[in-house]
């Protein structure tokens, strides 16, 4: 009996730490499920410090970091791999190695998980544009996630403007700003007033209740001060729209009111936030005389849609499109880039097609037999335009192949293009106006116009009947 009791004590002593560790991990999982990520991460870090070689804790911590895209996940997986190998679990070690390889591929590394090859150089950062005031306040008013990275701010803003910023007018075909976009404009106007009040150091300072800038501050915020300085001070609303912007953007009105009551200094950091802009602000301000980049950006839905489409491309593809296509031409294809931008890739100046190098010959043959739409007029020397424009047209009807050449002029001229693109072709059209066309330049369309013109002249100059 005594021997049996001793055995029970030994078993409980050896199993208790494992049960306690499993209970702690269960509690940490419940923390994460409830939304308390920071506490769950802190608890996992403490558990790992107390048991650095515990495979279960290492696994839980590495997978936790991996779920939220934390760069620290890879070092933790390496520690887990070493611990699993020392335990002799080969299948588990293979699974961890596989995850490490996937992390390397997601990070753009084609080298093995050992990491002997150097990382590629990071691309040059985009130029930035200032957003007045704290980024947190602007994100609240523009309906942008507070967890968004700086380079994700303008793509998210562009998406919101495209989807929620404009609506069709009831009286005409023009677009009208929605209440969402009007609210963003009003917030930016108030933020610029506060930015001016903050001075060169960009900090709103109130030395005491009777400071000269108190009246200006509370006027901008949409309030007024009732009662004399001291415990009787109360801030009451006089401009409902401004007061709404103040409270909804997170301005600390309660702390300002408390400082005025107790006659203590009030300070609020109002430094502008520098946010990266794709290609730089100057690219999107082309042709605009106004220096307000942010106001111009959200004031043009086509501009926002082009930005949204280009932001879905990788860096090399976006740079190639910017160099090869004018801003106005890319703007006409904003809807295409918005829907399919993530599928476009350009490498070494050439489009990447499905199948890679093995299918390059097949794609070249398809391109030769089925021309690609470019949606632009082709102005070319005599007898060359026919070939150039034929290769730029798409024939969608069965008999179109036979009719394509007959409906394409041989000399200077232009082909039919979709309506949204016609305004972009004025520059090309003007190059042919006033220039004589040879007989070889006439196509079916030219002759139809000529016959119509002759018919009109005939009707105009025909003598009246009975005279």
C-alpha positions in Angstrom: 0.0 0.0 0.0 2.8 2.4 0.8 4.5 1.6 -2.5 1.3 2.4 -4.4 1.0 5.8 -2.5 4.5 6.7 -3.4 3.9 5.9 -7.1 0.8 8.1 -7.1 2.7 11.0 -5.6 5.5 10.7 -8.1 3.0 10.6 -11.1 1.1 13.7 -9.8 4.4 15.5 -9.3 5.5 14.9 -12.8 2.2 15.6 -14.5 1.2 18.8 -12.5 3.6 21.2 -14.3 2.3 20.0 -17.7 -1.3 20.4 -16.6 -0.6 23.8 -15.2 1.2 24.9 -18.4 -1.8 23.7 -20.5 -4.2 25.6 -18.3 -2.1 28.8 -18.8 -2.2 28.3 -22.6 -5.9 27.8 -22.5 -6.3 31.1 -20.6 -4.1 32.9 -23.1 -6.2 31.6 -26.0 -9.3 32.9 -24.3 -7.6 36.4 -23.9 -6.9 36.4 -27.6 -10.4 35.3 -28.5 -11.9 38.1 -26.4 -9.9 40.7 -28.4 -7.2 41.4 -25.8 -4.2 40.7 -28.1 -1.6 42.7 -26.2 -2.3 40.9 -22.9 -2.2 37.6 -24.7 1.1 38.4 -26.2 2.5 39.6 -22.9 1.4 36.4 -21.2 2.9 34.2 -23.9 6.2 36.2 -23.6 6.3 35.6 -19.8 5.4 31.9 -20.2 8.3 31.6 -22.7 10.7 33.3 -20.3 9.9 30.8 -17.5 10.0 27.8 -19.9 12.3 28.7 -22.8 12.6 25.1 -24.1 8.9 24.2 -23.8 7.8 23.1 -27.3 4.1 23.8 -26.6 4.8 27.4 -25.5 7.2 28.0 -28.3 4.6 26.7 -30.8 1.9 28.9 -29.4 4.0 32.0 -29.4 5.4 31.5 -32.9 1.9 30.8 -34.3 0.5 33.8 -32.4 3.1 36.2 -34.0 2.6 34.5 -37.4 -1.2 35.1 -37.3 -0.8 38.8 -37.0 2.1 39.2 -39.5 4.7 40.1 -36.9 8.3 40.0 -38.3 9.4 38.4 -34.9 7.6 35.2 -35.9 10.5 33.9 -37.9 13.1 34.0 -35.1 10.6 32.2 -32.8 10.0 29.5 -35.5 13.8 29.0 -35.6 13.9 28.5 -31.8 11.0 26.1 -32.2 12.8 24.2 -34.9 15.9 23.8 -32.8 13.7 22.6 -29.8 11.8 20.1 -32.0 15.0 18.7 -33.5 16.5 18.1 -30.1 13.4 16.2 -29.1 13.7 13.9 -32.1 10.3 14.7 -33.6 11.3 14.6 -37.3 7.7 15.1 -38.7 7.2 18.2 -36.6 10.6 19.5 -37.6 9.7 19.1 -41.3 6.5 21.1 -40.7 8.3 23.9 -39.0 10.9 24.0 -41.7 8.2 24.2 -44.4 6.6 27.2 -42.6 10.0 28.9 -42.4 10.4 28.5 -46.2 7.0 29.9 -46.8 7.8 32.9 -44.6 11.0 33.5 -46.7 9.0 33.4 -49.9 6.4 35.8 -48.6 9.2 38.1 -47.6 10.5 38.1 -51.2 13.5 35.9 -50.4 14.1 33.1 -52.9 17.0 31.8 -50.8 16.7 28.7 -48.5 15.6 29.2 -44.9 19.2 29.2 -43.8 19.4 32.8 -45.0 22.9 32.7 -46.3 22.1 35.0 -49.3 21.7 38.7 -48.5 18.3 40.3 -48.6 17.5 42.5 -51.7 17.8 46.2 -51.2 14.6 47.9 -50.1 13.0 50.1 -52.7 13.3 53.9 -52.2 10.6 55.4 -50.1 7.9 57.4 -51.8 7.8 61.2 -51.2 5.4 62.3 -48.5 2.5 64.8 -48.1 1.4 66.3 -44.8 -2.0 65.7 -43.2 -2.8 68.4 -40.7 -3.0 67.3 -37.1 -2.7 63.8 -35.5 -3.2 60.9 -37.9 -5.5 59.2 -35.4 -8.0 62.1 -35.7 -7.9 62.1 -39.5 -8.4 58.3 -39.6 -11.5 58.6 -37.4 -13.1 61.2 -39.6 -12.1 59.6 -42.9 -13.2 56.1 -41.8 -9.7 54.6 -42.0 -8.6 51.7 -39.8 -6.5 52.9 -36.8 -4.2 50.0 -37.5 -3.4 51.1 -41.1 0.2 51.6 -41.9 1.3 55.0 -43.2 1.7 53.7 -46.8 -1.9 52.3 -46.6 -3.5 55.6 -45.7 -4.0 57.1 -49.2 -5.1 53.8 -50.8 -7.7 53.5 -48.1 -8.7 57.1 -48.5 -9.0 56.7 -52.3 -11.2 53.6 -51.8 -13.5 55.4 -49.5 -13.8 58.4 -51.9 -14.5 56.1 -54.8 -17.1 54.0 -53.0 -18.7 56.5 -50.6 -17.6 60.0 -51.6 -19.9 60.8 -54.6 -23.4 60.1 -55.7 -25.4 60.9 -58.8 -27.3 64.2 -58.8 -31.0 64.2 -59.0 -31.2 67.2 -61.4 -28.4 66.3 -63.8 -25.7 63.8 -64.6 -23.1 65.5 -62.4 -21.7 63.9 -59.3 -22.4 65.4 -55.9 -20.4 65.0 -52.7 -21.9 62.7 -50.1 -22.2 63.7 -46.4 -19.1 61.5 -45.8 -16.9 63.6 -48.1 -18.4 66.9 -46.9 -17.5 65.9 -43.3 -13.9 65.1 -44.3 -13.6 68.5 -46.0 -15.0 70.3 -43.0 -12.6 68.4 -40.7 -9.6 69.4 -42.9 -10.7 73.0 -42.8 -10.9 73.0 -39.0 -7.6 71.1 -38.7 -5.9 73.8 -40.8 -7.2 76.5 -38.5 -5.8 74.6 -35.5 -2.5 74.0 -37.3 -2.2 77.8 -37.8 -3.0 78.4 -34.2 -0.4 75.9 -33.0 2.4 78.1 -34.3 5.8 77.1 -35.6 6.3 74.4 -32.9 3.0 72.8 -33.9 1.8 72.5 -30.3 -1.5 74.2 -29.1 -0.5 75.9 -25.8 -2.8 77.6 -23.3 -0.8 79.2 -20.5 -3.8 80.0 -18.3 -7.6 80.6 -18.4 -7.2 84.3 -19.3 -4.6 83.8 -22.1 -5.2 85.8 -25.3 -5.5 82.7 -27.5 -8.2 81.0 -25.4 -11.0 82.8 -27.3 -9.6 81.8 -30.7 -9.2 78.2 -29.7 -12.7 77.6 -28.3 -14.2 79.5 -31.3 -12.4 77.1 -33.7 -13.6 74.2 -31.6 -17.2 75.4 -31.8 -17.7 76.3 -28.1 -17.8 79.4 -25.9 -16.8 79.9 -22.3 -19.6 80.6 -19.8 -18.7 82.0 -16.4 -15.5 83.6 -15.2 -12.2 81.8 -14.8 -12.1 79.3 -12.1 -14.5 76.6 -10.9 -17.5 78.2 -12.7 -16.1 77.8 -16.2 -18.3 75.7 -18.5 -17.8 75.1 -22.2 -21.1 75.2 -24.1 -21.8 74.6 -27.8 -22.4 77.6 -30.1 -21.5 76.0 -33.4 -23.0 72.5 -33.6 -21.1 71.4 -36.7 -17.7 72.5 -35.4 -18.4 71.0 -32.0 -19.3 67.7 -33.6 -16.0 67.7 -35.6 -14.1 68.5 -32.4 -15.6 65.6 -30.3 -15.8 63.1 -33.1 -12.1 63.6 -34.1 -11.0 63.0 -30.5 -9.9 66.4 -29.5 -9.5 66.4 -25.6 -12.2 68.9 -24.8 -12.7 67.5 -21.3 -9.0 68.1 -20.5 -9.2 71.7 -21.9 -12.2 72.4 -19.8 -10.5 71.0 -16.7 -7.4 73.1 -17.4 -9.5 76.3 -17.7 -11.4 75.5 -14.4 -8.2 74.9 -12.5 -6.3 77.7 -14.3 -3.5 75.3 -15.3 -1.6 75.1 -18.6 -3.0 73.1 -21.5 -0.8 71.5 -24.2 -1.9 69.5 -27.2 0.5 68.1 -29.8 -0.7 69.1 -33.3 2.2 68.1 -35.5 1.2 67.2 -39.1 1.6 63.6 -40.1 3.8 62.9 -43.2 2.2 60.1 -45.2 3.8 58.5 -48.3 2.2 59.3 -51.7 2.6 57.0 -54.7 4.9 58.8 -57.2 4.9 61.9 -55.0 2.3 64.7 -54.7 3.6 66.5 -57.8 2.5 63.7 -60.1 -1.1 64.0 -58.9 -1.1 67.8 -59.0 -0.3 68.0 -62.7 -2.1 70.9 -64.2 -3.5 72.2 -60.9 -2.8 75.7 -59.7 -3.9 75.0 -56.1 -1.1 73.9 -53.8 -3.5 71.9 -51.5 -2.7 68.3 -52.5 -5.1 66.6 -50.1 -8.0 68.8 -51.1 -7.4 68.3 -54.8 -6.9 64.5 -54.2 -10.3 63.9 -52.6 -12.0 66.4 -54.9 -11.5 64.3 -58.0 -13.0 60.8 -57.9 -11.2 59.8 -61.2 -7.9 60.8 -59.5 -8.7 58.6 -56.5 -9.7 55.6 -58.6 -6.4 55.8 -60.6 -4.5 56.0 -57.3 -6.4 53.0 -56.0 -5.7 51.0 -59.1 -2.0 51.9 -59.2 -1.6 51.1 -55.5 -2.5 47.5 -56.3 0.5 47.1 -58.5 4.0 46.1 -57.4 6.7 48.8 -57.5 8.3 47.8 -60.8 5.0 47.5 -62.6 3.8 50.9 -61.3 7.0 52.6 -62.3 6.9 51.1 -65.8 3.3 52.3 -66.3 4.2 55.8 -65.1 7.2 56.1 -67.5 5.4 54.7 -70.6 1.9 56.2 -70.2 1.0 59.9 -69.7 -1.0 60.7 -66.6 -4.1 61.6 -68.7 -4.0 58.4 -70.6 -3.6 56.3 -67.4 -6.6 58.1 -65.9 -8.8 56.8 -68.8 -7.9 53.2 -67.7 -8.4 53.9 -63.9 -11.4 51.5 -63.8 -9.3 48.7 -65.4 -6.5 49.1 -63.0 -8.9 49.2 -60.1 -10.5 45.9 -61.0 -7.5 44.0 -62.4 -4.5 45.9 -61.2 -3.3 43.1 -58.9 -3.1 40.8 -61.9 -0.7 43.0 -63.9 3.0 42.5 -63.8 5.8 44.0 -65.8 9.3 42.7 -65.6 12.2 44.1 -67.5 9.8 46.3 -69.6 7.7 43.3 -70.7 4.3 42.1 -69.5 4.3 38.9 -67.5 1.9 36.4 -69.1 0.6 33.1 -67.6 2.9 30.1 -68.3 6.1 32.1 -68.0 8.9 31.7 -70.6 7.6 28.3 -71.8 4.4 29.9 -73.2 6.0 33.0 -74.6 5.9 31.7 -78.2 2.2 30.8 -77.9 1.4 34.2 -76.5 3.3 35.9 -79.3 1.3 33.9 -81.9 -2.0 34.8 -80.2 -1.1 38.5 -80.2 -0.3 38.3 -83.9 -3.7 36.7 -84.7 -5.8 38.6 -82.2 -4.7 42.3 -81.9 -4.9 44.1 -78.6 -7.0 47.2 -77.9 -5.0 50.3 -76.9 -7.9 52.8 -77.3 -5.8 55.5 -78.9 -5.6 57.1 -82.3 -2.7 56.0 -84.5 -1.3 58.9 -86.6 1.3 57.6 -89.0 2.9 58.4 -92.4 1.1 57.6 -95.6 0.7 53.8 -96.4 1.9 52.9 -92.9 -1.1 53.8 -90.8 -3.2 50.9 -92.3 -0.8 48.3 -90.9 -0.3 50.1 -87.6 -4.0 50.6 -86.9 -5.0 47.2 -88.0 -2.7 45.7 -85.3 -4.3 48.0 -82.7 -8.0 47.0 -83.3 -10.1 44.3 -81.9 -12.6 42.6 -84.2 -15.4 41.1 -82.2 -17.8 40.0 -85.0 -17.4 37.0 -87.2 -17.2 39.0 -90.4 -15.0 41.6 -88.8 -11.7 40.1 -89.9 -12.6 40.5 -93.6 -13.9 44.1 -93.1 -11.2 45.3 -90.8 -8.7 46.4 -93.5 -11.4 48.0 -95.7 -12.5 50.2 -92.8 -9.0 51.3 -91.9 -7.5 54.1 -93.9 -4.1 53.7 -95.6 -2.8 57.2 -94.7 -3.0 59.8 -91.9 -6.2 59.4 -89.9 -7.7 57.7 -86.9 -9.7 54.7 -86.0 -12.9 54.7 -84.0 -12.3 54.6 -80.2 -14.5 54.3 -77.1 -16.4 57.4 -76.1 -14.5 58.0 -72.7 -11.2 58.1 -74.6 -12.0 60.5 -77.4 -11.2 63.7 -75.4 -7.7 62.3 -74.8 -7.1 62.1 -78.6 -7.5 65.9 -79.4 -3.7 66.3 -79.5 -3.3 63.5 -82.0 -6.3 64.7 -84.1 -4.9 68.3 -84.3 -1.7 67.0 -86.0 -3.7 65.9 -89.1 -6.0 69.0 -89.4 -5.1 71.3 -92.3 -2.8 68.8 -93.9 -3.7 67.5 -97.4 -4.4 63.8 -97.6 -3.3 61.8 -100.7 -5.8 59.6 -102.5 -4.2 56.6 -100.8 -5.4 58.1 -97.5 -9.1 57.7 -98.2 -10.9 54.9 -96.5 -14.6 54.0 -96.6 -15.4 56.5 -93.8 -13.8 59.3 -95.7 -15.7 58.5 -98.9 -19.0 58.3 -96.9 -18.4 61.7 -95.5 -17.5 63.1 -98.9 -20.7 61.7 -100.5 -22.8 63.1 -97.6 -21.2 66.5 -98.1 -21.8 66.5 -101.8 -25.4 65.4 -101.2 -26.0 68.3 -98.8 -24.5 70.8 -101.4 -26.7 69.4 -104.1 -29.9 69.9 -102.0 -28.9 73.4 -101.1 -28.1 74.6 -104.6 -30.9 72.7 -106.5 -33.3 75.2 -108.1 -36.8 75.2 -106.8 -39.3 73.0 -108.7 -41.6 74.8 -111.1 -39.2 77.8 -111.7 
